[in-house]
C-alpha cells in the first residue's frame, strides 16, 4: 500500500496525518492522525471515526475507546436553564431513541433507556430488552406494566416500606390524612396532620 504523510518531525518528537491507499489504483483506505508513533484517531474508508481504536466500524459511525479514566466529558457554559449536553435523534416518525449500557460487551449485564415516539420513557434490562419500568407521556409511572393507570402503577409485585413509615395524602400544602405503620407493629389511620 502507499501513503502520504503530512506532519512535523524534529528532535522533540513528531506528529503527522497519514492518508493511506489500499492499492495502486488510489482507492482510499484510512485517514490516520498520529502524535509521535502513536495513532490517536482514524477515519476509515466508510467514514467511520475511531478514537483509541483502529476498528471503528465494529461499533458504528463514532467509536471512542480508553483503557482508563473518563472517556468523554460534555460541558455547557450556557448561563440559562435547560442546556442540552447531548441530543439523540431518531428521524423516523415511529422510531425510538435510546442509550444502551453494557458490562463486558453485554455478556455480563446490559440495560437500556429508550424514548418512544409516544413520548414515553422505558427502562429495560437483559439482552432481550425486557421492560422493567415506564413513564408515559402524562407522567404516570408503571412498574411491571406498560400501561400505567395511575401516577404509580405496580403490577404483579409488592411495594415494601421498611421501619416506621407513613403514606400521606395532601391537598396542596394541607395534609388530609395518613396511614402509619410502626414497629409495634401497629397500623394507624389518621385524618389531618
Biotite code that builds the C-alpha atoms (Angstrom):
import biotite.structure as struc

atoms = struc.array([
    struc.Atom([0.000, 0.000, 0.000], chain_id="A", res_id=1, res_name="UNK", atom_name="CA", element="C"),
    struc.Atom([1.023, 3.626, -0.478], chain_id="A", res_id=2, res_name="UNK", atom_name="CA", element="C"),
    struc.Atom([0.638, 6.577, 1.879], chain_id="A", res_id=3, res_name="UNK", atom_name="CA", element="C"),
    struc.Atom([1.019, 10.344, 2.001], chain_id="A", res_id=4, res_name="UNK", atom_name="CA", element="C"),
    struc.Atom([2.372, 11.705, 5.284], chain_id="A", res_id=5, res_name="UNK", atom_name="CA", element="C"),
    struc.Atom([1.831, 15.336, 6.300], chain_id="A", res_id=6, res_name="UNK", atom_name="CA", element="C"),
    struc.Atom([3.470, 16.461, 9.535], chain_id="A", res_id=7, res_name="UNK", atom_name="CA", element="C"),
    struc.Atom([6.421, 17.721, 11.518], chain_id="A", res_id=8, res_name="UNK", atom_name="CA", element="C"),
    struc.Atom([9.476, 15.713, 12.504], chain_id="A", res_id=9, res_name="UNK", atom_name="CA", element="C"),
    struc.Atom([12.080, 17.197, 14.846], chain_id="A", res_id=10, res_name="UNK", atom_name="CA", element="C"),
    struc.Atom([14.187, 16.274, 17.854], chain_id="A", res_id=11, res_name="UNK", atom_name="CA", element="C"),
    struc.Atom([11.307, 16.963, 20.240], chain_id="A", res_id=12, res_name="UNK", atom_name="CA", element="C"),
    struc.Atom([9.074, 14.420, 18.545], chain_id="A", res_id=13, res_name="UNK", atom_name="CA", element="C"),
    struc.Atom([6.796, 14.274, 15.570], chain_id="A", res_id=14, res_name="UNK", atom_name="CA", element="C"),
    struc.Atom([3.119, 14.340, 14.603], chain_id="A", res_id=15, res_name="UNK", atom_name="CA", element="C"),
    struc.Atom([1.513, 13.575, 11.297], chain_id="A", res_id=16, res_name="UNK", atom_name="CA", element="C"),
    struc.Atom([-1.597, 12.870, 9.304], chain_id="A", res_id=17, res_name="UNK", atom_name="CA", element="C"),
    struc.Atom([-1.289, 9.686, 7.271], chain_id="A", res_id=18, res_name="UNK", atom_name="CA", element="C"),
    struc.Atom([-3.509, 9.140, 4.208], chain_id="A", res_id=19, res_name="UNK", atom_name="CA", element="C"),
    struc.Atom([-3.114, 5.504, 3.178], chain_id="A", res_id=20, res_name="UNK", atom_name="CA", element="C"),
    struc.Atom([-4.224, 3.841, -0.047], chain_id="A", res_id=21, res_name="UNK", atom_name="CA", element="C"),
    struc.Atom([-5.273, 0.204, -0.254], chain_id="A", res_id=22, res_name="UNK", atom_name="CA", element="C"),
    struc.Atom([-3.773, -0.359, -3.715], chain_id="A", res_id=23, res_name="UNK", atom_name="CA", element="C"),
    struc.Atom([-2.111, 1.353, -6.651], chain_id="A", res_id=24, res_name="UNK", atom_name="CA", element="C"),
    struc.Atom([-5.445, 2.345, -8.189], chain_id="A", res_id=25, res_name="UNK", atom_name="CA", element="C"),
    struc.Atom([-5.768, 5.007, -5.497], chain_id="A", res_id=26, res_name="UNK", atom_name="CA", element="C"),
    struc.Atom([-8.728, 3.519, -3.601], chain_id="A", res_id=27, res_name="UNK", atom_name="CA", element="C"),
    struc.Atom([-8.757, 5.260, -0.209], chain_id="A", res_id=28, res_name="UNK", atom_name="CA", element="C"),
    struc.Atom([-8.238, 3.120, 2.883], chain_id="A", res_id=29, res_name="UNK", atom_name="CA", element="C"),
    struc.Atom([-7.793, 5.115, 6.109], chain_id="A", res_id=30, res_name="UNK", atom_name="CA", element="C"),
    struc.Atom([-7.011, 8.659, 7.181], chain_id="A", res_id=31, res_name="UNK", atom_name="CA", element="C"),
    struc.Atom([-4.906, 8.334, 10.343], chain_id="A", res_id=32, res_name="UNK", atom_name="CA", element="C"),
    struc.Atom([-3.954, 11.075, 12.834], chain_id="A", res_id=33, res_name="UNK", atom_name="CA", element="C"),
    struc.Atom([-0.832, 10.369, 14.897], chain_id="A", res_id=34, res_name="UNK", atom_name="CA", element="C"),
    struc.Atom([1.299, 12.000, 17.564], chain_id="A", res_id=35, res_name="UNK", atom_name="CA", element="C"),
    struc.Atom([4.740, 10.518, 17.871], chain_id="A", res_id=36, res_name="UNK", atom_name="CA", element="C"),
    struc.Atom([4.499, 6.904, 16.795], chain_id="A", res_id=37, res_name="UNK", atom_name="CA", element="C"),
    struc.Atom([1.034, 6.505, 18.384], chain_id="A", res_id=38, res_name="UNK", atom_name="CA", element="C"),
    struc.Atom([-2.216, 6.567, 16.465], chain_id="A", res_id=39, res_name="UNK", atom_name="CA", element="C"),
    struc.Atom([-4.785, 8.907, 18.064], chain_id="A", res_id=40, res_name="UNK", atom_name="CA", element="C"),
    struc.Atom([-7.693, 8.922, 15.601], chain_id="A", res_id=41, res_name="UNK", atom_name="CA", element="C"),
    struc.Atom([-8.666, 7.432, 12.264], chain_id="A", res_id=42, res_name="UNK", atom_name="CA", element="C"),
    struc.Atom([-11.372, 7.817, 9.648], chain_id="A", res_id=43, res_name="UNK", atom_name="CA", element="C"),
    struc.Atom([-11.816, 4.590, 7.730], chain_id="A", res_id=44, res_name="UNK", atom_name="CA", element="C"),
    struc.Atom([-12.852, 4.197, 4.101], chain_id="A", res_id=45, res_name="UNK", atom_name="CA", element="C"),
    struc.Atom([-16.551, 4.077, 5.086], chain_id="A", res_id=46, res_name="UNK", atom_name="CA", element="C"),
    struc.Atom([-16.371, 7.337, 7.032], chain_id="A", res_id=47, res_name="UNK", atom_name="CA", element="C"),
    struc.Atom([-16.400, 5.716, 10.471], chain_id="A", res_id=48, res_name="UNK", atom_name="CA", element="C"),
    struc.Atom([-14.393, 7.652, 13.069], chain_id="A", res_id=49, res_name="UNK", atom_name="CA", element="C"),
    struc.Atom([-12.354, 5.901, 15.742], chain_id="A", res_id=50, res_name="UNK", atom_name="CA", element="C"),
    struc.Atom([-10.556, 7.495, 18.696], chain_id="A", res_id=51, res_name="UNK", atom_name="CA", element="C"),
    struc.Atom([-8.482, 4.994, 20.643], chain_id="A", res_id=52, res_name="UNK", atom_name="CA", element="C"),
    struc.Atom([-9.477, 2.152, 18.317], chain_id="A", res_id=53, res_name="UNK", atom_name="CA", element="C"),
    struc.Atom([-8.312, 1.029, 14.886], chain_id="A", res_id=54, res_name="UNK", atom_name="CA", element="C"),
    struc.Atom([-11.630, -0.719, 14.117], chain_id="A", res_id=55, res_name="UNK", atom_name="CA", element="C"),
    struc.Atom([-14.371, 1.936, 14.386], chain_id="A", res_id=56, res_name="UNK", atom_name="CA", element="C"),
    struc.Atom([-16.728, 0.081, 12.036], chain_id="A", res_id=57, res_name="UNK", atom_name="CA", element="C"),
    struc.Atom([-17.244, -2.550, 14.751], chain_id="A", res_id=58, res_name="UNK", atom_name="CA", element="C"),
    struc.Atom([-19.092, -0.009, 16.917], chain_id="A", res_id=59, res_name="UNK", atom_name="CA", element="C"),
    struc.Atom([-20.787, 2.404, 14.500], chain_id="A", res_id=60, res_name="UNK", atom_name="CA", element="C"),
    struc.Atom([-20.052, 5.803, 12.999], chain_id="A", res_id=61, res_name="UNK", atom_name="CA", element="C"),
    struc.Atom([-18.189, 7.040, 16.090], chain_id="A", res_id=62, res_name="UNK", atom_name="CA", element="C"),
    struc.Atom([-16.192, 4.811, 18.423], chain_id="A", res_id=63, res_name="UNK", atom_name="CA", element="C"),
    struc.Atom([-14.240, 6.181, 21.407], chain_id="A", res_id=64, res_name="UNK", atom_name="CA", element="C"),
    struc.Atom([-12.138, 3.766, 23.480], chain_id="A", res_id=65, res_name="UNK", atom_name="CA", element="C"),
    struc.Atom([-9.884, 4.304, 26.505], chain_id="A", res_id=66, res_name="UNK", atom_name="CA", element="C"),
    struc.Atom([-8.221, 1.881, 28.908], chain_id="A", res_id=67, res_name="UNK", atom_name="CA", element="C"),
    struc.Atom([-8.573, 4.133, 31.964], chain_id="A", res_id=68, res_name="UNK", atom_name="CA", element="C"),
    struc.Atom([-10.014, 7.410, 33.208], chain_id="A", res_id=69, res_name="UNK", atom_name="CA", element="C"),
    struc.Atom([-13.006, 9.345, 31.925], chain_id="A", res_id=70, res_name="UNK", atom_name="CA", element="C"),
    struc.Atom([-13.685, 8.556, 28.275], chain_id="A", res_id=71, res_name="UNK", atom_name="CA", element="C"),
    struc.Atom([-15.570, 11.752, 27.485], chain_id="A", res_id=72, res_name="UNK", atom_name="CA", element="C"),
    struc.Atom([-16.903, 14.924, 29.031], chain_id="A", res_id=73, res_name="UNK", atom_name="CA", element="C"),
    struc.Atom([-19.760, 17.140, 27.856], chain_id="A", res_id=74, res_name="UNK", atom_name="CA", element="C"),
    struc.Atom([-19.927, 20.570, 29.451], chain_id="A", res_id=75, res_name="UNK", atom_name="CA", element="C"),
    struc.Atom([-22.140, 23.545, 28.687], chain_id="A", res_id=76, res_name="UNK", atom_name="CA", element="C"),
    struc.Atom([-21.222, 27.128, 29.584], chain_id="A", res_id=77, res_name="UNK", atom_name="CA", element="C"),
    struc.Atom([-24.763, 28.314, 28.836], chain_id="A", res_id=78, res_name="UNK", atom_name="CA", element="C"),
    struc.Atom([-25.999, 30.595, 31.606], chain_id="A", res_id=79, res_name="UNK", atom_name="CA", element="C"),
    struc.Atom([-29.700, 29.829, 31.062], chain_id="A", res_id=80, res_name="UNK", atom_name="CA", element="C"),
    struc.Atom([-31.654, 26.743, 32.059], chain_id="A", res_id=81, res_name="UNK", atom_name="CA", element="C"),
    struc.Atom([-32.283, 23.601, 30.015], chain_id="A", res_id=82, res_name="UNK", atom_name="CA", element="C"),
    struc.Atom([-28.888, 23.299, 28.351], chain_id="A", res_id=83, res_name="UNK", atom_name="CA", element="C"),
    struc.Atom([-28.790, 20.264, 26.039], chain_id="A", res_id=84, res_name="UNK", atom_name="CA", element="C"),
    struc.Atom([-25.487, 18.479, 26.561], chain_id="A", res_id=85, res_name="UNK", atom_name="CA", element="C"),
    struc.Atom([-26.282, 15.611, 24.211], chain_id="A", res_id=86, res_name="UNK", atom_name="CA", element="C"),
    struc.Atom([-29.089, 15.137, 21.687], chain_id="A", res_id=87, res_name="UNK", atom_name="CA", element="C"),
    struc.Atom([-30.069, 11.669, 20.473], chain_id="A", res_id=88, res_name="UNK", atom_name="CA", element="C"),
    struc.Atom([-32.390, 11.909, 17.481], chain_id="A", res_id=89, res_name="UNK", atom_name="CA", element="C"),
    struc.Atom([-34.263, 9.217, 15.539], chain_id="A", res_id=90, res_name="UNK", atom_name="CA", element="C"),
    struc.Atom([-35.541, 10.814, 12.346], chain_id="A", res_id=91, res_name="UNK", atom_name="CA", element="C"),
    struc.Atom([-38.387, 8.412, 11.527], chain_id="A", res_id=92, res_name="UNK", atom_name="CA", element="C"),
    struc.Atom([-41.916, 9.077, 12.861], chain_id="A", res_id=93, res_name="UNK", atom_name="CA", element="C"),
    struc.Atom([-42.361, 5.689, 14.530], chain_id="A", res_id=94, res_name="UNK", atom_name="CA", element="C"),
    struc.Atom([-38.799, 5.386, 15.763], chain_id="A", res_id=95, res_name="UNK", atom_name="CA", element="C"),
    struc.Atom([-37.358, 5.277, 19.251], chain_id="A", res_id=96, res_name="UNK", atom_name="CA", element="C"),
    struc.Atom([-34.059, 6.672, 20.544], chain_id="A", res_id=97, res_name="UNK", atom_name="CA", element="C"),
    struc.Atom([-32.116, 5.070, 23.354], chain_id="A", res_id=98, res_name="UNK", atom_name="CA", element="C"),
    struc.Atom([-28.905, 4.645, 25.287], chain_id="A", res_id=99, res_name="UNK", atom_name="CA", element="C"),
    struc.Atom([-27.551, 1.159, 25.956], chain_id="A", res_id=100, res_name="UNK", atom_name="CA", element="C"),
    struc.Atom([-25.319, 0.366, 28.941], chain_id="A", res_id=101, res_name="UNK", atom_name="CA", element="C"),
    struc.Atom([-23.175, -2.774, 28.791], chain_id="A", res_id=102, res_name="UNK", atom_name="CA", element="C"),
    struc.Atom([-20.724, -4.620, 31.012], chain_id="A", res_id=103, res_name="UNK", atom_name="CA", element="C"),
    struc.Atom([-18.234, -6.822, 29.150], chain_id="A", res_id=104, res_name="UNK", atom_name="CA", element="C"),
    struc.Atom([-19.881, -6.082, 25.777], chain_id="A", res_id=105, res_name="UNK", atom_name="CA", element="C"),
    struc.Atom([-23.237, -7.111, 27.210], chain_id="A", res_id=106, res_name="UNK", atom_name="CA", element="C"),
    struc.Atom([-22.274, -10.675, 28.146], chain_id="A", res_id=107, res_name="UNK", atom_name="CA", element="C"),
    struc.Atom([-22.211, -9.845, 31.888], chain_id="A", res_id=108, res_name="UNK", atom_name="CA", element="C"),
    struc.Atom([-25.018, -7.287, 32.084], chain_id="A", res_id=109, res_name="UNK", atom_name="CA", element="C"),
    struc.Atom([-26.802, -4.709, 29.987], chain_id="A", res_id=110, res_name="UNK", atom_name="CA", element="C"),
    struc.Atom([-29.622, -2.201, 30.230], chain_id="A", res_id=111, res_name="UNK", atom_name="CA", element="C"),
    struc.Atom([-31.274, 0.392, 28.012], chain_id="A", res_id=112, res_name="UNK", atom_name="CA", element="C"),
    struc.Atom([-33.164, 3.673, 28.451], chain_id="A", res_id=113, res_name="UNK", atom_name="CA", element="C"),
    struc.Atom([-35.423, 4.377, 25.487], chain_id="A", res_id=114, res_name="UNK", atom_name="CA", element="C"),
    struc.Atom([-37.665, 7.263, 24.414], chain_id="A", res_id=115, res_name="UNK", atom_name="CA", element="C"),
    struc.Atom([-40.543, 6.192, 22.174], chain_id="A", res_id=116, res_name="UNK", atom_name="CA", element="C"),
    struc.Atom([-42.482, 8.128, 19.543], chain_id="A", res_id=117, res_name="UNK", atom_name="CA", element="C"),
    struc.Atom([-45.398, 8.472, 22.025], chain_id="A", res_id=118, res_name="UNK", atom_name="CA", element="C"),
    struc.Atom([-43.035, 10.394, 24.388], chain_id="A", res_id=119, res_name="UNK", atom_name="CA", element="C"),
    struc.Atom([-42.894, 7.538, 26.900], chain_id="A", res_id=120, res_name="UNK", atom_name="CA", element="C"),
    struc.Atom([-39.580, 6.695, 28.581], chain_id="A", res_id=121, res_name="UNK", atom_name="CA", element="C"),
    struc.Atom([-38.856, 2.984, 29.009], chain_id="A", res_id=122, res_name="UNK", atom_name="CA", element="C"),
    struc.Atom([-36.248, 1.347, 31.251], chain_id="A", res_id=123, res_name="UNK", atom_name="CA", element="C"),
    struc.Atom([-35.150, -2.080, 30.022], chain_id="A", res_id=124, res_name="UNK", atom_name="CA", element="C"),
    struc.Atom([-32.811, -4.858, 31.157], chain_id="A", res_id=125, res_name="UNK", atom_name="CA", element="C"),
    struc.Atom([-31.206, -8.040, 29.759], chain_id="A", res_id=126, res_name="UNK", atom_name="CA", element="C"),
    struc.Atom([-30.137, -8.788, 26.202], chain_id="A", res_id=127, res_name="UNK", atom_name="CA", element="C"),
    struc.Atom([-33.786, -9.144, 25.155], chain_id="A", res_id=128, res_name="UNK", atom_name="CA", element="C"),
    struc.Atom([-34.558, -5.597, 26.391], chain_id="A", res_id=129, res_name="UNK", atom_name="CA", element="C"),
    struc.Atom([-37.154, -6.709, 28.954], chain_id="A", res_id=130, res_name="UNK", atom_name="CA", element="C"),
    struc.Atom([-39.160, -3.688, 30.121], chain_id="A", res_id=131, res_name="UNK", atom_name="CA", element="C"),
    struc.Atom([-38.904, -3.002, 33.864], chain_id="A", res_id=132, res_name="UNK", atom_name="CA", element="C"),
    struc.Atom([-40.392, 0.479, 34.226], chain_id="A", res_id=133, res_name="UNK", atom_name="CA", element="C"),
    struc.Atom([-42.135, 3.068, 32.074], chain_id="A", res_id=134, res_name="UNK", atom_name="CA", element="C"),
    struc.Atom([-43.002, 6.754, 32.411], chain_id="A", res_id=135, res_name="UNK", atom_name="CA", element="C"),
    struc.Atom([-45.778, 7.593, 29.975], chain_id="A", res_id=136, res_name="UNK", atom_name="CA", element="C"),
    struc.Atom([-46.402, 10.935, 28.249], chain_id="A", res_id=137, res_name="UNK", atom_name="CA", element="C"),
    struc.Atom([-48.670, 12.121, 31.089], chain_id="A", res_id=138, res_name="UNK", atom_name="CA", element="C"),
    struc.Atom([-46.084, 11.359, 33.797], chain_id="A", res_id=139, res_name="UNK", atom_name="CA", element="C"),
    struc.Atom([-47.636, 8.121, 35.077], chain_id="A", res_id=140, res_name="UNK", atom_name="CA", element="C"),
    struc.Atom([-45.109, 5.527, 36.249], chain_id="A", res_id=141, res_name="UNK", atom_name="CA", element="C"),
    struc.Atom([-45.640, 1.848, 35.554], chain_id="A", res_id=142, res_name="UNK", atom_name="CA", element="C"),
    struc.Atom([-43.586, -0.948, 37.138], chain_id="A", res_id=143, res_name="UNK", atom_name="CA", element="C"),
    struc.Atom([-44.400, -4.317, 35.635], chain_id="A", res_id=144, res_name="UNK", atom_name="CA", element="C"),
    struc.Atom([-46.919, -2.742, 33.269], chain_id="A", res_id=145, res_name="UNK", atom_name="CA", element="C"),
    struc.Atom([-46.580, -0.796, 30.032], chain_id="A", res_id=146, res_name="UNK", atom_name="CA", element="C"),
    struc.Atom([-49.962, 0.898, 30.530], chain_id="A", res_id=147, res_name="UNK", atom_name="CA", element="C"),
    struc.Atom([-49.920, 2.637, 33.932], chain_id="A", res_id=148, res_name="UNK", atom_name="CA", element="C"),
    struc.Atom([-53.427, 3.613, 35.058], chain_id="A", res_id=149, res_name="UNK", atom_name="CA", element="C"),
    struc.Atom([-52.373, 5.854, 37.957], chain_id="A", res_id=150, res_name="UNK", atom_name="CA", element="C"),
    struc.Atom([-49.484, 8.108, 38.974], chain_id="A", res_id=151, res_name="UNK", atom_name="CA", element="C"),
    struc.Atom([-47.781, 4.949, 40.265], chain_id="A", res_id=152, res_name="UNK", atom_name="CA", element="C"),
    struc.Atom([-48.992, 1.583, 38.978], chain_id="A", res_id=153, res_name="UNK", atom_name="CA", element="C"),
    struc.Atom([-47.215, -1.553, 40.253], chain_id="A", res_id=154, res_name="UNK", atom_name="CA", element="C"),
    struc.Atom([-48.278, -4.811, 38.618], chain_id="A", res_id=155, res_name="UNK", atom_name="CA", element="C"),
    struc.Atom([-47.520, -8.432, 39.642], chain_id="A", res_id=156, res_name="UNK", atom_name="CA", element="C"),
    struc.Atom([-45.418, -7.417, 42.618], chain_id="A", res_id=157, res_name="UNK", atom_name="CA", element="C"),
    struc.Atom([-45.301, -5.712, 46.022], chain_id="A", res_id=158, res_name="UNK", atom_name="CA", element="C"),
    struc.Atom([-44.284, -2.300, 47.367], chain_id="A", res_id=159, res_name="UNK", atom_name="CA", element="C"),
    struc.Atom([-42.245, -2.509, 50.580], chain_id="A", res_id=160, res_name="UNK", atom_name="CA", element="C"),
    struc.Atom([-41.811, 0.225, 53.206], chain_id="A", res_id=161, res_name="UNK", atom_name="CA", element="C"),
    struc.Atom([-39.239, -0.540, 55.894], chain_id="A", res_id=162, res_name="UNK", atom_name="CA", element="C"),
    struc.Atom([-39.193, 0.621, 59.530], chain_id="A", res_id=163, res_name="UNK", atom_name="CA", element="C"),
    struc.Atom([-41.860, 3.133, 60.629], chain_id="A", res_id=164, res_name="UNK", atom_name="CA", element="C"),
    struc.Atom([-43.174, 4.949, 57.581], chain_id="A", res_id=165, res_name="UNK", atom_name="CA", element="C"),
    struc.Atom([-46.263, 6.841, 56.550], chain_id="A", res_id=166, res_name="UNK", atom_name="CA", element="C"),
    struc.Atom([-48.338, 7.138, 53.442], chain_id="A", res_id=167, res_name="UNK", atom_name="CA", element="C"),
    struc.Atom([-49.681, 10.696, 53.371], chain_id="A", res_id=168, res_name="UNK", atom_name="CA", element="C"),
    struc.Atom([-52.388, 12.464, 51.352], chain_id="A", res_id=169, res_name="UNK", atom_name="CA", element="C"),
    struc.Atom([-52.209, 16.199, 50.620], chain_id="A", res_id=170, res_name="UNK", atom_name="CA", element="C"),
    struc.Atom([-54.329, 18.860, 49.001], chain_id="A", res_id=171, res_name="UNK", atom_name="CA", element="C"),
    struc.Atom([-51.711, 21.392, 48.012], chain_id="A", res_id=172, res_name="UNK", atom_name="CA", element="C"),
    struc.Atom([-49.737, 22.058, 51.210], chain_id="A", res_id=173, res_name="UNK", atom_name="CA", element="C"),
    struc.Atom([-52.526, 20.794, 53.504], chain_id="A", res_id=174, res_name="UNK", atom_name="CA", element="C"),
    struc.Atom([-52.237, 17.234, 54.787], chain_id="A", res_id=175, res_name="UNK", atom_name="CA", element="C"),
    struc.Atom([-55.593, 15.445, 54.590], chain_id="A", res_id=176, res_name="UNK", atom_name="CA", element="C"),
    struc.Atom([-54.640, 12.175, 56.244], chain_id="A", res_id=177, res_name="UNK", atom_name="CA", element="C"),
    struc.Atom([-52.122, 9.377, 56.567], chain_id="A", res_id=178, res_name="UNK", atom_name="CA", element="C"),
    struc.Atom([-51.594, 5.706, 57.267], chain_id="A", res_id=179, res_name="UNK", atom_name="CA", element="C"),
    struc.Atom([-48.775, 4.886, 59.694], chain_id="A", res_id=180, res_name="UNK", atom_name="CA", element="C"),
    struc.Atom([-47.204, 1.507, 60.292], chain_id="A", res_id=181, res_name="UNK", atom_name="CA", element="C"),
    struc.Atom([-44.838, 1.491, 63.271], chain_id="A", res_id=182, res_name="UNK", atom_name="CA", element="C"),
    struc.Atom([-42.503, -1.139, 64.692], chain_id="A", res_id=183, res_name="UNK", atom_name="CA", element="C"),
    struc.Atom([-45.258, -2.391, 67.061], chain_id="A", res_id=184, res_name="UNK", atom_name="CA", element="C"),
    struc.Atom([-46.492, -3.495, 64.590], chain_id="A", res_id=185, res_name="UNK", atom_name="CA", element="C"),
    struc.Atom([-49.438, -1.115, 64.656], chain_id="A", res_id=186, res_name="UNK", atom_name="CA", element="C"),
    struc.Atom([-51.370, 0.300, 61.721], chain_id="A", res_id=187, res_name="UNK", atom_name="CA", element="C"),
    struc.Atom([-52.793, 3.770, 62.384], chain_id="A", res_id=188, res_name="UNK", atom_name="CA", element="C"),
    struc.Atom([-55.232, 5.658, 60.161], chain_id="A", res_id=189, res_name="UNK", atom_name="CA", element="C"),
    struc.Atom([-55.210, 9.405, 60.734], chain_id="A", res_id=190, res_name="UNK", atom_name="CA", element="C"),
    struc.Atom([-57.066, 12.409, 59.326], chain_id="A", res_id=191, res_name="UNK", atom_name="CA", element="C"),
    struc.Atom([-55.428, 15.818, 59.089], chain_id="A", res_id=192, res_name="UNK", atom_name="CA", element="C"),
    struc.Atom([-51.811, 16.220, 60.119], chain_id="A", res_id=193, res_name="UNK", atom_name="CA", element="C"),
])
